[in-house]
Amino acid sequence: MKKLLFFASLLLLTSFALPAGDKNEQPFKGTFYNQENQITIALDLYDTTLVAPNYSFLGKLNGYMTGRLYDVWFVTDFKIKKGKATVRFSNDLGSDEQEICFTFDKNGQLLYETVGNNAIRRAENRKWIKLPTKMLFVSKDSKAKKP
């Protein structure tokens, strides 16, 4: 009986020490990809854990965007409210910034929508092309559905 109480107590204590890392509890954490525009967004809006490629000297960040666009864009500010994240990205020089609203659709895809004028662009055929104002991203981390 004493052993049973000991193991029950131990189990109860360790359950409080386990982190709440369920994907459904932290939907704005992961790596997301848009195939059409070849853009990757890495987010962790719950902790500063990410290091942008070739920018390790900046330390850990809440996120970044890279791929077929003009260099890397970093998360500089964000707010999460009722299943919606409003994120401010700044380019590598700090000269441009873009506010983006993230939500999830019923299929678990991350919906990307710019707020205001679109500043994020890429070079294409020696011209500046702005990214679309709305894009869908899928999770690269798992095939599990998001909320």
C-alpha positions in Angstrom: 0.0 0.0 0.0 2.9 2.4 0.8 4.4 1.7 -2.6 1.2 2.4 -4.3 0.8 5.8 -2.5 4.5 6.6 -3.2 4.1 6.0 -7.0 0.7 7.8 -7.1 2.3 10.8 -5.4 5.3 10.7 -7.7 3.0 10.5 -10.8 1.0 13.4 -9.5 4.1 15.6 -8.9 5.7 14.8 -12.3 2.4 15.7 -14.1 2.7 19.2 -12.8 6.3 19.5 -14.0 5.5 18.5 -17.6 5.4 21.4 -20.1 2.2 22.2 -21.9 3.7 21.8 -25.3 0.6 20.6 -27.1 0.4 22.0 -30.7 -3.3 22.9 -30.2 -2.4 25.0 -27.2 0.3 26.9 -29.1 -0.9 27.2 -32.7 1.5 30.1 -33.5 4.6 27.9 -33.0 6.1 26.0 -35.9 7.5 26.2 -39.4 5.0 27.0 -42.2 5.5 26.9 -45.9 3.8 28.5 -49.0 4.6 26.4 -52.0 3.4 28.8 -54.6 5.7 31.7 -53.5 8.4 29.4 -51.9 8.4 31.2 -48.6 9.0 29.7 -45.2 7.8 31.3 -41.9 9.3 30.1 -38.6 7.3 31.2 -35.6 7.4 30.8 -31.9 5.2 33.5 -30.5 5.3 32.0 -27.0 9.1 32.1 -26.4 12.2 33.4 -28.0 13.7 30.2 -29.3 14.4 30.6 -33.0 17.7 31.6 -34.7 17.5 33.0 -38.3 19.8 31.4 -40.8 23.0 33.5 -41.3 21.8 35.9 -38.5 22.9 34.0 -35.4 24.6 37.2 -34.1 21.1 38.6 -33.5 20.4 35.8 -30.9 17.1 34.1 -30.4 14.0 35.5 -31.9 10.2 34.9 -32.0 10.3 34.3 -35.7 11.5 35.1 -39.2 10.4 34.8 -42.8 12.8 33.6 -45.6 12.7 32.1 -49.0 12.0 33.6 -52.4 11.9 37.2 -51.2 14.4 40.0 -50.6 16.5 38.7 -47.8 15.2 37.7 -44.3 12.4 39.4 -42.4 12.3 39.2 -38.6 9.5 39.3 -36.1 9.9 42.5 -34.1 6.5 42.7 -32.3 3.3 40.7 -32.0 0.0 40.3 -30.2 -2.2 37.2 -29.9 -5.8 37.7 -29.3 -8.7 35.3 -29.7 -7.0 32.9 -32.1 -5.5 35.7 -34.2 -1.9 36.9 -34.2 -0.9 40.3 -35.4 2.8 40.2 -36.2 5.2 43.0 -37.2 8.1 41.9 -39.5 11.1 44.1 -40.2 13.6 43.5 -43.0 17.3 42.8 -42.3 18.2 46.5 -42.6 15.3 47.7 -40.4 14.3 50.1 -43.2 11.0 48.4 -44.0 8.4 46.8 -41.9 5.1 45.0 -42.5 2.2 44.1 -40.2 0.7 40.7 -40.9 -2.4 39.1 -39.5 -2.2 35.3 -39.0 -5.2 33.0 -38.4 -6.0 29.4 -39.2 -8.7 28.1 -41.6 -10.8 25.0 -40.9 -8.2 22.8 -42.6 -5.4 23.9 -40.3 -3.7 26.1 -42.9 -2.1 29.3 -41.7 -3.8 32.3 -43.3 -1.4 35.2 -44.0 -2.9 38.6 -44.6 -1.1 41.9 -44.8 -2.4 44.9 -42.8 -2.1 48.2 -44.8 0.3 48.6 -47.7 2.4 45.7 -48.7 6.2 46.3 -48.2 7.5 42.7 -48.6 8.9 42.1 -52.1 11.3 40.0 -54.2 13.4 40.7 -57.2 12.1 39.1 -60.4 13.3 39.8 -63.9 15.2 42.8 -62.6 12.0 44.3 -61.2 10.7 44.6 -57.6 7.5 42.4 -57.2 5.4 42.7 -54.1 4.3 39.5 -52.4 0.6 38.7 -52.5 -1.4 40.3 -49.7 -3.0 37.0 -48.9 -1.4 33.6 -48.8 -2.0 30.1 -47.3 0.8 28.3 -45.5 0.9 24.7 -44.4 2.7 23.4 -41.4 6.1 21.7 -42.1 6.2 20.3 -38.6 3.4 17.8 -38.7 0.3 16.8 -40.5 -1.9 17.4 -37.5 -4.7 19.9 -37.8 -4.4 23.2 -36.1 -7.4 24.8 -34.3 
